[in-house]
Amino acid sequence: MPTTERAARAGESRFPGEVDVAIVGSGPAGAAYARVLSELAPQLTVATFEAGPLISDPPGAHVKNIGDPEERARAQRSSEGPRPLTEAASTDTMDGYASEQRRLQRPGTFLLAKGWQREGEDGLPAAAMSSNVGGMGAHWTGACPRPGESEVIGFLPDLPVWLREAERLLDVSADVLADAPFAGEVRKRLAAAVDHDRTPDRAVQPMPLAVRRTRDGRLLWCGADTVFGDATRSNPRFTLFAEALVTRVLLDEAGTSVRGVRVRDRRTATDHTVAARYVVVAGDSLRTPQLLHASGVRPPALGRYLNDQPQVVYAVRMRDLPDEPAVPQDGAGITASSGVAWVPFTDAHPFHGQVMQLDASPVPLADDLLPGSVVGLGWFCAKDLRAEDRVAFRDDALDEYGMPEMEIHYRLTEADHATIDRARTEILHAAAALGEPLDDTPPLVFPAGASLHYQGTVRMGDTDDGTCVCDPAGQVWGVRGLFVAGNGVIPTATACNPTLTAVALAVGGARSIAETER
């Protein structure tokens, strides 16, 4: 990776002694900071530190774009942190997808080893993370719907502008798979079933996706590599360091301003100090508050308002299909038969539907399968937000990375159970409009954490009232130069996929730094 990874000479640290901006985490939100600063403030020296390894070329690319199955498997295993699955474990994300396993684990992720449930609570048994350049952006589904109604963060007047910029950075399109075989029929049937009380902007529509078509017609998933873009990769003042674990954000004596980061080189097991005027912690919703806690930055809301999106899934085979040409499989991670429809969240229907036409069935079928004719429905529910739902950290025990061990405190409320029950009813209603069930199994509610959409633990607020961690620019209250980014910043109860919103908030934070430096 000659454009982004500096090689150290014998006996020297491969890290610089000083940068203007240190970014912790190389997922889509961290990549957005690097991209926006490269475009708007190219005079700044910027370094991104990623605890996990480099798994792709270009850095941060989606693993499903790796054509060779063995190379793809190595990338996924390398992303699974301290406890990778065995080599014999499947790397096909459809294998065992509709599983009732309590500790459900997807390829490319690793589960919390302990602390995922307190006695008498629901916990997050399927809470998972990835550790690799590109973060979860190397493994996600690419769905990028905009938030609507109460999902929208009301105190951010510039949010629509930031969302448009996030769509540019992620290369989002609602058209790239909109004409997949049977996709129009899927949307037509869904609309007839659910659109009767929806406004036009909340009606059934093609899902906006971070998927791009190459000049030769192939379809590729967009990941952090897309967000980094050529502007970042060609920036001579930007450097990406893999296998570089930031263990502490360094502050001044008063604890009111950042001074840099402490980095552990996981290749040499040595620790190094990198001075910085700005530090952006852009890990996931569990590890971002973990690093702040380890650094002594512990505002009252840190780790609180943790929320997952309860997820209900079902599948049908479409009935009475019109004649459509079959789309040949090309061996890539996504094909032209993979249409995705969107049933948006509304306050009256507090869930979001992701309706995917599958190239393969999640259950065995007796006869030949026409690509796109098996439809998987996933309803994501908005959580009843509570300060009591939180990730806490132990100062007397360390995890496998040597960081404070996590403890999850999490319950589903009566309101949550009522929303899940409604989602079951509505997913069956939508499914009946499309076709016939694949078998006699009722809709499956995934174990808590399986959505991988955790939010809220470093939430944004418009006033420092003890219920939020950062201001509307993403800067931690009371600590100049310290920013947080990622899904954990989102303060509202959402049901839609959070990545687009997280990248939009990162755009706003990066622009605030660039404006300050003008």
C-alpha positions as CSV (number, residue, x, y, z in Angstrom):
1,M,0.0,0.0,0.0
2,P,2.7,2.5,-1.0
3,T,0.4,5.5,-1.1
4,T,-0.8,5.1,2.5
5,E,1.4,2.9,4.6
6,R,4.9,4.2,5.4
7,A,7.5,1.6,6.1
8,A,9.8,2.2,9.1
9,R,13.5,1.9,8.8
10,A,15.2,-0.7,11.0
11,G,14.8,0.2,14.7
12,E,12.6,3.2,14.1
13,S,8.9,3.7,14.8
14,R,6.8,3.6,11.7
15,F,4.5,6.3,13.3
16,P,5.1,10.0,13.0
17,G,6.0,12.0,16.1
18,E,3.4,14.6,15.3
19,V,0.3,15.2,13.1
20,D,-2.4,17.8,12.9
21,V,-5.3,15.3,13.0
22,A,-5.2,11.7,14.4
23,I,-8.2,9.6,13.3
24,V,-8.8,6.4,15.3
25,G,-10.7,3.9,13.1
26,S,-10.8,3.4,9.4
27,G,-14.5,2.6,8.8
28,P,-16.8,4.8,6.8
29,A,-17.0,7.6,9.4
30,G,-13.3,7.7,10.0
31,A,-12.7,7.6,6.2
32,A,-15.1,10.5,5.8
33,Y,-13.0,12.7,8.1
34,A,-9.9,11.8,6.1
35,R,-11.7,12.5,2.8
36,V,-13.3,15.8,3.7
37,L,-10.0,17.1,5.3
38,S,-8.0,16.0,2.3
39,E,-10.4,18.0,0.1
40,L,-11.0,21.1,2.3
41,A,-7.9,21.4,4.4
42,P,-5.1,19.7,2.4
43,Q,-2.5,21.6,4.4
44,L,-3.2,19.5,7.5
45,T,-1.2,16.3,8.2
46,V,-3.6,13.5,8.9
47,A,-3.0,10.0,10.2
48,T,-5.5,7.2,10.5
49,F,-4.8,4.4,13.0
50,E,-6.5,1.1,12.7
51,A,-6.2,-1.7,15.2
52,G,-6.9,-4.4,12.6
53,P,-4.9,-5.6,9.6
54,L,-5.0,-4.5,6.0
55,I,-7.2,-7.1,4.1
56,S,-7.7,-5.6,0.7
57,D,-6.3,-3.5,-2.1
58,P,-7.4,-0.8,-2.3
59,P,-7.5,-0.4,1.5
60,G,-10.9,-0.6,3.0
61,A,-12.6,-2.4,0.1
62,H,-15.6,-4.7,0.6
63,V,-14.7,-8.3,1.0
64,K,-17.4,-9.4,-1.4
65,N,-15.6,-7.6,-4.2
66,I,-12.7,-10.1,-3.8
67,G,-13.3,-12.6,-6.6
68,D,-11.1,-15.5,-5.4
69,P,-13.0,-17.5,-2.7
70,E,-9.8,-18.4,-0.8
71,E,-8.6,-14.9,-0.7
72,R,-12.0,-13.6,0.4
73,A,-12.1,-16.2,3.2
74,R,-8.6,-15.1,4.4
75,A,-9.9,-11.5,4.4
76,Q,-12.9,-12.4,6.5
77,R,-11.0,-14.5,8.9
78,S,-8.4,-11.7,9.3
79,S,-11.3,-9.4,10.3
80,E,-12.4,-11.6,13.1
81,G,-10.2,-10.1,15.8
82,P,-8.7,-12.1,18.6
83,R,-10.9,-15.1,18.0
84,P,-11.3,-15.9,14.3
85,L,-13.7,-18.7,13.2
86,T,-12.1,-21.9,12.1
87,E,-10.9,-22.3,8.5
88,A,-13.8,-24.8,8.0
89,A,-16.4,-22.2,8.9
90,S,-18.4,-20.9,6.0
91,T,-17.6,-17.4,4.6
92,D,-21.0,-17.3,2.8
93,T,-23.1,-14.7,4.6
94,M,-26.3,-16.6,3.5
95,D,-25.2,-19.8,5.2
96,G,-27.1,-20.1,8.5
97,Y,-28.5,-16.6,8.0
98,A,-32.0,-17.4,9.3
99,S,-30.5,-18.9,12.4
100,E,-32.0,-19.1,15.9
101,Q,-28.5,-19.2,17.5
102,R,-28.4,-17.0,20.6
103,R,-24.8,-16.1,19.9
104,L,-25.3,-15.5,16.2
105,Q,-22.0,-14.6,14.5
106,R,-21.5,-13.4,10.9
107,P,-18.4,-14.0,8.8
108,G,-15.9,-11.2,9.2
109,T,-17.0,-10.3,12.8
110,F,-16.2,-11.5,16.3
111,L,-18.5,-11.6,19.4
112,L,-17.8,-10.2,22.8
113,A,-16.1,-12.9,24.8
114,K,-17.8,-12.0,28.1
115,G,-19.9,-9.2,29.6
116,W,-22.6,-9.4,27.0
117,Q,-25.4,-10.0,29.5
118,R,-26.1,-9.2,33.1
119,E,-28.2,-11.6,35.2
120,G,-31.9,-10.8,34.8
121,E,-31.4,-8.7,31.7
122,D,-31.7,-9.3,27.9
123,G,-28.2,-8.2,27.1
124,L,-26.7,-8.2,23.6
125,P,-25.8,-11.9,23.0
126,A,-25.0,-11.2,19.3
127,A,-23.1,-8.0,19.8
128,A,-20.2,-8.2,17.3
129,M,-17.4,-6.1,15.9
130,S,-14.9,-6.2,13.0
131,S,-11.2,-5.5,13.3
132,N,-9.7,-4.6,9.9
133,V,-9.0,-1.6,7.6
134,G,-12.4,-0.5,6.5
135,G,-14.2,-1.6,9.6
136,M,-17.7,-3.0,9.2
137,G,-17.8,-1.1,5.9
138,A,-15.9,-4.2,4.5
139,H,-18.8,-6.5,5.4
140,W,-22.1,-4.5,5.4
141,T,-25.1,-4.7,3.1
142,G,-24.6,-1.2,1.6
143,A,-28.1,0.0,2.4
144,C,-28.1,3.8,2.8
145,P,-31.7,5.1,3.4
146,R,-32.2,8.6,4.7
147,P,-33.8,9.0,8.1
148,G,-37.3,10.3,8.3
149,E,-39.8,11.8,10.7
150,S,-38.7,11.3,14.3
151,E,-35.5,9.6,13.1
152,V,-34.2,13.0,11.9
153,I,-31.9,15.0,14.3
154,G,-34.0,18.1,14.7
155,F,-31.3,20.5,16.0
156,L,-29.1,20.1,12.9
157,P,-30.3,22.5,10.2
158,D,-27.4,21.4,7.9
159,L,-28.2,17.7,8.1
160,P,-29.8,17.6,4.6
161,V,-26.7,19.1,3.1
162,W,-24.5,16.6,5.0
163,L,-26.6,13.7,3.9
164,R,-26.2,14.7,0.3
165,E,-22.4,14.9,0.8
166,A,-22.5,11.5,2.5
167,E,-24.3,10.1,-0.5
168,R,-21.5,11.4,-2.7
169,L,-18.8,10.0,-0.6
170,L,-20.4,6.5,-0.4
171,D,-21.4,6.6,-4.1
172,V,-25.1,6.0,-3.2
173,S,-27.6,5.3,-5.9
174,A,-31.3,4.3,-5.8
175,D,-31.2,3.3,-9.5
176,V,-28.3,0.8,-9.8
177,L,-30.5,-2.2,-8.9
178,A,-33.9,-0.7,-9.4
179,D,-34.4,-2.5,-12.7
180,A,-33.4,-5.9,-11.5
181,P,-35.7,-8.7,-12.7
182,F,-39.0,-8.6,-10.8
183,A,-37.9,-5.6,-8.8
184,G,-40.7,-3.5,-10.1
185,E,-43.2,-6.2,-9.4
186,V,-41.9,-6.5,-5.8
187,R,-42.3,-2.7,-5.2
188,K,-45.8,-2.7,-6.9
189,R,-47.0,-5.5,-4.6
190,L,-45.5,-4.0,-1.5
191,A,-47.0,-0.6,-2.3
192,A,-50.4,-2.1,-2.6
193,A,-50.0,-3.6,0.8
194,V,-48.5,-0.8,2.9
195,D,-48.6,2.6,1.2
196,H,-52.2,3.5,2.0
197,D,-51.3,5.9,4.9
198,R,-47.8,7.0,3.8
199,T,-46.7,10.3,2.3
200,P,-44.9,10.1,-1.1
201,D,-41.4,10.4,0.5
202,R,-42.2,7.6,2.9
203,A,-43.8,5.3,0.3
204,V,-42.2,2.0,-1.0
205,Q,-39.3,2.8,-3.3
206,P,-36.0,1.3,-4.4
207,M,-33.4,1.1,-1.6
208,P,-30.6,3.7,-1.9
209,L,-27.5,1.5,-2.1
210,A,-23.7,2.0,-1.9
211,V,-23.2,-0.1,-5.0
212,R,-21.5,1.0,-8.2
213,R,-21.4,-0.4,-11.7
214,T,-18.0,-0.5,-13.3
215,R,-17.3,0.4,-16.9
216,D,-17.4,-3.3,-17.9
217,G,-20.8,-3.7,-16.3
218,R,-19.8,-5.4,-13.0
219,L,-21.5,-4.5,-9.8
220,L,-19.3,-3.7,-6.8
221,W,-20.1,-3.0,-3.1
222,C,-18.8,0.3,-1.9
223,G,-16.8,0.4,1.4
224,A,-14.4,2.7,3.2
225,D,-12.2,2.6,0.1
226,T,-14.9,4.5,-1.8
227,V,-15.2,7.0,1.0
228,F,-11.4,7.5,1.2
229,G,-11.4,8.1,-2.6
230,D,-8.6,9.3,-4.8
231,A,-8.5,12.6,-2.9
232,T,-7.3,10.9,0.2
233,R,-5.1,8.2,-1.4
234,S,-3.2,10.9,-3.4
235,N,-2.9,13.3,-0.4
236,P,0.8,13.3,0.5
237,R,-0.1,14.5,4.0
238,F,-2.3,11.5,4.7
239,T,-1.1,8.2,6.1
240,L,-3.0,5.1,7.1
241,F,-1.5,2.8,9.7
242,A,-2.8,-0.8,10.0
243,E,-2.3,-2.9,13.1
244,A,-2.0,0.3,15.2
245,L,-4.1,0.1,18.4
246,V,-4.7,3.5,20.0
247,T,-4.9,2.8,23.7
248,R,-5.3,6.3,25.1
249,V,-6.2,9.8,24.0
250,L,-3.7,12.2,25.6
251,L,-4.9,15.4,27.2
252,D,-3.4,18.5,28.7
253,E,-3.0,18.7,32.5
254,A,-6.4,20.3,32.9
255,G,-8.1,17.6,30.8
256,T,-9.7,20.2,28.6
257,S,-7.7,19.9,25.4
258,V,-6.2,17.0,23.4
259,R,-2.5,16.6,23.0
260,G,-2.3,13.4,20.9
261,V,-2.6,9.7,21.2
262,R,-0.8,6.7,22.6
263,V,-0.5,4.0,19.9
264,R,0.6,0.3,20.3
265,D,2.3,-1.1,17.3
266,R,0.7,-4.5,17.2
267,R,3.5,-5.7,14.9
268,T,6.3,-5.0,17.4
269,A,4.3,-4.8,20.7
270,T,5.8,-1.4,21.3
271,D,4.0,1.8,22.5
272,H,4.5,5.2,20.9
273,T,3.2,8.7,21.4
274,V,1.9,10.8,18.5
275,A,1.2,14.4,19.2
276,A,-1.9,15.9,17.6
277,R,-4.0,19.0,17.7
278,Y,-7.2,17.2,16.9
279,V,-8.2,13.6,17.7
280,V,-11.2,11.9,16.1
281,V,-12.3,8.7,17.7
282,A,-14.3,6.9,15.0
283,G,-14.6,3.4,16.3
284,D,-17.8,1.5,16.6
285,S,-20.4,2.2,19.3
286,L,-18.7,-0.1,21.8
287,R,-15.0,0.7,21.3
288,T,-15.3,4.5,20.9
289,P,-16.7,4.9,24.5
290,Q,-14.2,2.3,25.6
291,L,-11.2,4.4,24.4
292,L,-12.7,7.6,26.0
293,H,-13.2,5.7,29.3
294,A,-9.6,4.4,29.2
295,S,-8.4,8.0,28.5
296,G,-10.2,9.4,31.6
297,V,-12.8,11.2,29.5
298,R,-16.0,10.1,31.3
299,P,-18.9,12.4,30.8
300,P,-22.2,11.2,32.5
301,A,-23.7,10.0,29.2
302,L,-20.7,8.0,28.1
303,G,-21.8,4.5,27.0
304,R,-25.4,5.3,27.8
305,Y,-28.5,5.2,25.6
306,L,-27.0,2.1,23.9
307,N,-29.6,0.9,21.4
308,D,-29.8,-1.9,18.9
309,Q,-32.5,-2.3,16.3
310,P,-34.6,-5.5,17.1
311,Q,-34.8,-7.4,13.8
312,V,-37.6,-9.6,12.4
313,V,-36.9,-11.6,9.3
314,Y,-39.0,-13.7,6.9
315,A,-38.8,-15.1,3.4
316,V,-41.2,-16.0,0.6
317,R,-41.1,-17.2,-3.0
318,M,-42.9,-14.9,-5.3
319,R,-46.1,-16.2,-7.0
320,D,-47.5,-15.5,-10.5
321,L,-44.3,-14.0,-11.8
322,P,-44.3,-12.3,-15.2
323,D,-41.8,-13.5,-17.8
324,E,-38.4,-12.0,-17.1
325,P,-35.0,-12.8,-18.6
326,A,-32.8,-14.7,-16.2
327,V,-29.6,-12.9,-15.2
328,P,-26.5,-15.1,-15.3
329,Q,-24.4,-15.4,-12.3
330,D,-20.9,-13.8,-12.8
331,G,-19.3,-14.9,-9.6
332,A,-19.2,-11.4,-8.1
333,G,-20.5,-10.5,-4.7
334,I,-23.7,-8.9,-6.1
335,T,-25.6,-9.5,-9.3
336,A,-28.2,-7.8,-11.4
337,S,-30.9,-10.0,-9.9
338,S,-30.3,-8.7,-6.4
339,G,-33.0,-6.1,-6.3
340,V,-33.6,-4.3,-3.0
341,A,-36.8,-2.5,-2.0
342,W,-37.3,-0.1,0.9
343,V,-40.3,0.2,3.2
344,P,-39.4,3.4,5.1
345,F,-39.8,4.0,8.8
346,T,-42.7,6.3,9.9
347,D,-43.8,7.3,13.3
348,A,-47.1,5.4,12.7
349,H,-45.1,2.3,11.6
350,P,-41.9,2.4,13.8
351,F,-39.9,0.0,11.8
352,H,-38.0,0.0,8.5
353,G,-38.2,-2.7,5.9
354,Q,-35.3,-4.0,3.8
355,V,-36.7,-6.3,1.1
356,M,-34.0,-8.2,-0.7
357,Q,-34.3,-10.3,-3.8
358,L,-31.9,-13.2,-3.2
359,D,-29.6,-14.9,-5.7
360,A,-29.9,-18.0,-3.5
361,S,-32.5,-19.2,-1.0
362,P,-31.8,-19.2,2.7
363,V,-33.5,-22.6,2.9
364,P,-33.2,-25.5,0.5
365,L,-35.8,-25.6,-2.4
366,A,-36.8,-28.8,-4.2
367,D,-36.9,-27.3,-7.7
368,D,-34.8,-24.9,-9.7
369,L,-34.6,-21.4,-8.3
370,L,-35.1,-18.4,-10.6
371,P,-32.7,-15.7,-9.4
372,G,-34.6,-12.8,-7.8
373,S,-37.8,-14.9,-7.1
374,V,-36.9,-15.6,-3.5
375,V,-37.4,-12.5,-1.4
376,G,-36.1,-12.0,2.1
377,L,-37.8,-9.4,4.3
378,G,-36.1,-7.8,7.2
379,W,-38.0,-5.4,9.5
380,F,-35.8,-3.3,11.8
381,C,-37.5,-1.8,14.8
382,A,-36.8,1.5,16.6
383,K,-35.7,1.0,20.2
384,D,-37.3,2.6,23.3
385,L,-34.3,4.8,24.3
386,R,-33.2,4.6,28.0
387,A,-30.1,5.9,29.8
388,E,-30.0,2.6,31.7
389,D,-29.2,0.7,28.5
390,R,-25.4,1.1,28.4
391,V,-22.0,-0.3,27.9
392,A,-19.9,0.1,31.1
393,F,-16.2,-0.6,31.5
394,R,-14.2,-2.3,34.2
395,D,-11.0,-0.7,35.5
396,D,-9.8,-4.0,37.1
397,A,-10.0,-6.3,34.1
398,L,-8.8,-6.0,30.5
399,D,-10.1,-7.5,27.3
400,E,-8.1,-9.3,24.6
401,Y,-6.7,-6.0,23.3
402,G,-5.6,-4.9,26.7
403,M,-8.4,-2.3,27.0
404,P,-11.0,-2.0,29.8
405,E,-13.4,-4.9,29.7
406,M,-16.9,-4.2,28.6
407,E,-20.1,-5.0,30.5
408,I,-23.4,-4.7,28.6
409,H,-26.6,-3.6,30.5
410,Y,-29.5,-3.9,28.2
411,R,-33.3,-4.6,28.4
412,L,-36.1,-4.7,26.0
413,T,-39.0,-2.7,27.4
414,E,-42.8,-3.4,27.1
415,A,-42.8,-0.8,24.4
416,D,-40.1,-2.7,22.6
417,H,-41.9,-6.0,22.8
418,A,-45.1,-4.3,21.5
419,T,-43.1,-2.8,18.5
420,I,-41.6,-6.3,17.7
421,D,-45.1,-7.8,17.8
422,R,-46.4,-5.2,15.4
423,A,-43.4,-5.8,13.1
424,R,-44.2,-9.5,13.0
425,T,-47.7,-8.8,12.0
426,E,-46.7,-6.3,9.3
427,I,-43.9,-8.4,7.9
428,L,-46.5,-11.2,7.4
429,H,-48.8,-8.8,5.7
430,A,-46.1,-7.6,3.3
431,A,-45.0,-11.2,2.7
432,A,-48.5,-12.3,1.8
433,A,-48.7,-9.6,-0.9
434,L,-45.5,-11.0,-2.5
435,G,-45.8,-14.7,-2.5
436,E,-45.8,-17.9,-0.5
437,P,-43.7,-18.8,2.6
438,L,-40.7,-21.0,1.9
439,D,-41.7,-23.3,4.7
440,D,-44.0,-23.3,7.8
441,T,-41.5,-21.4,10.0
442,P,-42.9,-18.2,11.5
443,P,-41.1,-14.9,11.3
444,L,-37.8,-15.1,13.2
445,V,-36.7,-12.5,15.7
446,F,-33.0,-12.3,15.7
447,P,-31.1,-12.2,19.1
448,A,-30.4,-8.8,20.4
449,G,-27.3,-7.3,18.7
450,A,-27.7,-9.2,15.4
451,S,-28.5,-6.1,13.5
452,L,-25.0,-4.7,14.1
453,H,-26.6,-1.2,14.1
454,Y,-25.7,-0.2,17.7
455,Q,-26.0,3.5,18.4
456,G,-26.2,6.2,21.0
457,T,-23.2,5.5,23.3
458,V,-21.4,8.8,22.5
459,R,-24.6,10.6,21.4
460,M,-24.8,14.1,20.1
461,G,-26.8,16.9,21.7
462,D,-27.5,20.6,21.3
463,T,-26.7,21.5,25.0
464,D,-24.4,20.0,27.5
465,D,-27.1,18.8,29.8
466,G,-25.6,15.4,30.9
467,T,-27.6,13.4,28.4
468,C,-25.1,13.6,25.5
469,V,-21.4,13.3,25.0
470,C,-20.7,15.7,22.1
471,D,-21.9,18.9,20.5
472,P,-23.6,19.3,17.1
473,A,-20.1,19.2,15.4
474,G,-19.2,16.0,17.2
475,Q,-16.7,17.6,19.6
476,V,-16.8,16.2,23.1
477,W,-18.1,18.7,25.5
478,G,-15.4,20.3,27.5
479,V,-12.5,18.8,25.6
480,R,-11.2,21.0,22.8
481,G,-10.0,19.1,19.8
482,L,-11.5,15.8,20.7
483,F,-14.2,14.6,18.3
484,V,-16.2,11.4,18.2
485,A,-17.7,9.8,15.1
486,G,-19.7,6.7,13.9
487,N,-23.0,5.2,14.7
488,G,-22.6,5.9,18.4
489,V,-23.1,9.7,17.8
490,I,-26.7,9.3,16.5
491,P,-29.0,10.5,19.3
492,T,-32.4,9.6,17.9
493,A,-34.3,6.3,17.9
494,T,-33.8,5.0,14.4
495,A,-34.9,2.0,12.5
496,C,-33.2,2.7,9.2
497,N,-29.6,1.6,8.5
498,P,-27.4,4.1,10.3
499,T,-24.3,4.3,8.1
500,L,-25.4,7.1,5.9
501,T,-26.4,9.2,8.9
502,A,-23.1,8.4,10.6
503,V,-21.1,9.5,7.6
504,A,-23.2,12.7,7.3
505,L,-22.4,13.6,10.9
506,A,-18.7,12.9,10.2
507,V,-18.9,15.3,7.2
508,G,-20.3,18.0,9.6
509,G,-17.5,17.4,12.1
510,A,-14.7,17.4,9.5
511,R,-16.1,20.6,7.9
512,S,-16.0,22.3,11.4
513,I,-12.3,21.4,11.7
514,A,-11.6,22.6,8.2
515,E,-13.4,25.9,8.9
516,T,-11.4,26.4,12.1
517,E,-8.2,25.9,10.2
518,R,-8.9,28.4,7.4
